[in-house]
Amino acid sequence: MKNYFITGTDTGVGKTFVTCTLLHVLQARGLKVAPMKPVAAGTIDIDGHAVNDDVAALQAITQNRFESRDVNPYCLREAIAPHLAATHENIVMDAQVIRAAFDRLAAQSECVLVEGAGGFLVPLNATHSMADIPALLSLEVILVVGMRLGCLNHALLTAEAIRTRGYRLAGWVANVVSATPMHRLDGNIATLQSMLSAPWLGTIPCILASENILAPPIAAAAYLHINSLL
C-alpha cells in the first residue's frame, strides 16, 4: 500500500483528527499502519514528560507500538511556527533524520501516515517548508479542508501548490469544524468536488471532543470512503 502525507488548508482544521480516523479505518481493514508527525510544536505534560498532544493522539489510536523518536523526530516546546520554535531552542532540523525515522517506520508497517504541521507551506527553516516532506519521503497527499468561510480559496490554493510541485493529490476530506455549520455547507462541498479534481474521501460532521481520546475518530470513521487509497 502507498504512504500518505496529510496536510490541511490551515492550522486547526483537523489534520490530527482525520489522521487518527484514517489510522482507525485502515487498522479495521487489517493493515498495520504507522503514524508519523515529523515536526510538532507545543507540548503538554504527560506523566512528567513533555509530549505533543497531536502525537499523543496518534499513538493512542495506533494498535502497534512504534518508537516515539521515529513517530515524532522533532518535538518543539513552543506552540508557534516550527522554524521560530526551532530557532529559539537552537535546533537545526535535518531532513536525513526525518528520512531515517520514516524508513524505520516503513520497515515495520504496511502503510505510514505522515501528518504535517500547520498548513502546506509552513516553513521549517529559511530554505525548506512542510511542502518538501512529500518529496523527501515519496508520499502522495491527502488534503483536510476545514469547512468554514474562506475554505474554497484556501483549498484551491493548497491544491494548486501541491500539484505545482509535482505531487499527486490522492484525496481530500471535508471536515466540519464547528457545531454551527457554515452557511451553504452542501454548496461549498459540491464546489470543491467539481474543482479539486481529486477523490472526495468524505465529509465528517462536527464531532465534539470527548474524555476518551479514541471516541471521536472512531465515530468519524463511518463518514470516510477510502477505497481509492488502497
C-alpha positions as CSV (number, residue, x, y, z in Angstrom):
1,M,0.0,0.0,0.0
2,K,1.1,3.6,-0.6
3,N,2.2,6.0,2.1
4,Y,0.5,9.4,2.5
5,F,1.1,12.9,3.7
6,I,-1.9,14.6,5.4
7,T,-1.9,18.3,5.1
8,G,-4.5,21.0,5.7
9,T,-5.9,24.2,4.4
10,D,-4.7,25.9,7.7
11,T,-3.8,25.1,11.2
12,G,-6.7,24.0,13.4
13,V,-8.7,22.3,10.6
14,G,-8.5,18.8,12.0
15,K,-5.4,17.2,10.4
16,T,-4.7,15.1,13.5
17,F,-8.4,14.1,13.9
18,V,-8.6,13.0,10.3
19,T,-5.2,11.2,10.5
20,C,-6.4,9.3,13.6
21,T,-9.6,8.5,11.8
22,L,-7.7,7.1,8.8
23,L,-5.5,5.1,11.1
24,H,-8.6,3.5,12.7
25,V,-10.2,2.8,9.3
26,L,-7.1,1.2,7.9
27,Q,-6.4,-0.8,11.0
28,A,-10.0,-2.0,10.9
29,R,-9.2,-3.5,7.5
30,G,-6.4,-5.5,9.0
31,L,-3.5,-3.3,7.9
32,K,-0.5,-2.5,10.1
33,V,-0.3,1.3,10.0
34,A,2.4,3.6,11.5
35,P,1.7,7.2,12.3
36,M,4.3,10.0,11.9
37,K,4.4,13.7,12.7
38,P,8.0,14.7,11.7
39,V,7.8,18.1,13.3
40,A,5.4,19.1,16.2
41,A,5.3,22.4,18.1
42,G,3.8,22.7,21.5
43,T,3.9,20.3,24.4
44,I,1.8,19.1,27.3
45,D,2.9,17.2,30.4
46,I,2.1,13.5,30.4
47,D,3.5,11.6,33.4
48,G,6.3,14.0,33.8
49,H,7.3,14.0,30.1
50,A,6.8,16.8,27.6
51,V,4.7,15.4,24.8
52,N,2.9,17.0,21.9
53,D,-0.8,16.4,22.2
54,D,-1.2,15.6,18.5
55,V,1.5,13.0,18.7
56,A,-0.1,11.5,21.9
57,A,-3.4,11.2,20.0
58,L,-1.8,9.4,17.0
59,Q,0.0,7.0,19.3
60,A,-3.2,6.3,21.4
61,I,-5.2,5.1,18.4
62,T,-2.3,3.1,16.9
63,Q,-2.6,-0.6,17.6
64,N,1.1,-1.4,17.2
65,R,3.9,0.3,19.2
66,F,6.5,2.3,17.4
67,E,9.4,4.3,18.8
68,S,8.5,7.8,19.8
69,R,11.7,9.1,18.3
70,D,10.5,7.8,14.9
71,V,6.9,8.9,15.2
72,N,8.0,12.4,16.2
73,P,11.7,13.1,15.4
74,Y,11.4,16.8,16.3
75,C,9.2,17.8,19.3
76,L,9.5,21.6,19.9
77,R,8.2,23.1,23.1
78,E,6.6,26.3,21.9
79,A,3.2,26.2,20.1
80,I,4.4,28.6,17.4
81,A,5.6,28.2,13.8
82,P,8.1,25.4,13.7
83,H,11.0,27.4,12.3
84,L,10.6,30.0,15.0
85,A,10.4,27.4,17.8
86,A,13.4,25.6,16.4
87,T,15.5,28.8,16.2
88,H,14.5,29.7,19.8
89,E,15.6,26.2,21.0
90,N,18.8,26.2,18.9
91,I,17.6,23.1,17.0
92,V,18.6,22.6,13.4
93,M,16.1,20.2,11.7
94,D,17.8,17.7,9.5
95,A,15.9,16.1,6.6
96,Q,18.0,13.0,6.9
97,V,16.9,12.5,10.5
98,I,13.3,12.6,9.3
99,R,14.0,10.3,6.4
100,A,15.7,7.7,8.6
101,A,12.8,7.7,11.1
102,F,10.4,7.3,8.2
103,D,12.4,4.4,6.8
104,R,12.3,2.6,10.2
105,L,8.5,3.0,10.4
106,A,8.0,1.9,6.8
107,A,10.1,-1.3,7.5
108,Q,7.7,-2.2,10.4
109,S,4.4,-1.4,8.7
110,E,2.3,-1.7,5.6
111,C,1.5,2.0,5.5
112,V,2.8,5.2,7.1
113,L,0.5,8.2,7.5
114,V,2.7,11.3,7.9
115,E,0.9,14.3,9.3
116,G,2.2,17.8,8.6
117,A,2.2,20.8,11.0
118,G,0.1,23.8,10.2
119,G,-0.6,24.4,6.5
120,F,1.2,23.0,3.5
121,L,3.7,25.8,3.1
122,V,4.6,26.3,6.8
123,P,8.4,27.0,7.0
124,L,10.8,24.6,8.6
125,N,13.8,26.8,8.2
126,A,15.0,29.6,5.8
127,T,15.1,27.2,2.8
128,H,12.6,24.4,3.4
129,S,8.9,24.0,4.3
130,M,6.4,21.3,5.0
131,A,5.8,21.2,1.3
132,D,9.2,19.4,0.9
133,I,8.2,16.4,3.1
134,P,6.2,14.6,0.3
135,A,9.2,14.7,-2.0
136,L,11.6,13.7,0.8
137,L,9.5,10.6,1.7
138,S,7.9,9.9,-1.7
139,L,4.4,10.5,-0.4
140,E,1.0,11.2,-2.1
141,V,-1.0,13.9,-0.4
142,I,-4.4,13.9,1.4
143,L,-5.9,17.4,2.0
144,V,-8.0,18.2,5.0
145,V,-10.4,21.1,4.3
146,G,-11.7,22.9,7.3
147,M,-15.3,23.7,6.3
148,R,-15.6,27.4,7.2
149,L,-15.8,30.7,5.5
150,G,-12.8,31.1,3.1
151,C,-12.3,27.3,2.7
152,L,-12.8,27.4,-1.1
153,N,-9.9,29.8,-1.7
154,H,-7.7,28.0,0.9
155,A,-8.4,24.6,-0.6
156,L,-7.9,25.6,-4.2
157,L,-4.7,27.4,-3.4
158,T,-3.3,24.5,-1.4
159,A,-4.3,22.0,-4.2
160,E,-2.5,24.2,-6.7
161,A,0.6,24.4,-4.6
162,I,0.5,20.6,-4.2
163,R,0.2,20.0,-8.0
164,T,2.8,22.7,-8.9
165,R,5.4,20.6,-7.0
166,G,4.5,17.5,-9.0
167,Y,2.7,15.7,-6.2
168,R,-0.4,13.6,-6.6
169,L,-3.4,14.8,-4.6
170,A,-4.8,11.4,-3.6
171,G,-7.9,12.7,-2.0
172,W,-9.5,15.3,0.2
173,V,-11.7,15.3,3.3
174,A,-14.3,17.9,4.2
175,N,-14.1,18.4,8.0
176,V,-16.9,20.4,9.6
177,V,-15.0,22.3,12.3
178,S,-17.9,24.0,14.1
179,A,-21.1,22.8,15.8
180,T,-22.8,25.6,13.9
181,P,-22.0,24.5,10.3
182,M,-21.0,27.1,7.7
183,H,-23.8,28.7,5.6
184,R,-24.5,26.7,2.4
185,L,-22.2,23.8,3.5
186,D,-23.5,21.4,0.8
187,G,-22.9,24.0,-1.9
188,N,-19.4,24.6,-0.8
189,I,-18.7,20.8,-0.7
190,A,-20.2,20.5,-4.2
191,T,-18.0,23.3,-5.5
192,L,-14.9,21.6,-4.1
193,Q,-16.0,18.3,-5.6
194,S,-16.2,19.9,-9.0
195,M,-12.9,21.9,-8.8
196,L,-10.4,19.9,-6.8
197,S,-10.0,17.1,-9.4
198,A,-9.2,14.5,-6.7
199,P,-11.2,11.9,-4.9
200,W,-13.6,13.2,-2.2
201,L,-13.0,10.9,0.8
202,G,-16.0,12.0,2.8
203,T,-17.5,14.8,4.9
204,I,-17.0,14.4,8.6
205,P,-19.6,16.3,10.7
206,C,-18.6,18.2,13.8
207,I,-17.8,15.6,16.4
208,L,-17.2,17.1,19.8
209,A,-14.2,16.3,21.9
210,S,-14.5,13.5,24.4
211,E,-12.7,12.5,27.6
212,N,-12.0,9.3,25.7
213,I,-9.4,10.3,23.1
214,L,-10.3,7.4,20.9
215,A,-14.1,8.1,20.7
216,P,-14.2,11.0,18.1
217,P,-12.0,9.3,15.4
218,I,-13.9,6.0,15.9
219,A,-17.2,7.9,15.4
220,A,-15.9,9.7,12.4
221,A,-14.7,6.5,10.6
222,A,-18.2,5.8,9.3
223,Y,-18.0,9.0,7.2
224,L,-14.8,8.2,5.2
225,H,-14.6,6.3,2.0
226,I,-11.1,5.1,1.4
227,N,-11.2,2.5,-1.4
228,S,-9.3,4.9,-3.7
229,L,-6.4,4.9,-1.3
230,L,-5.9,1.2,-1.1
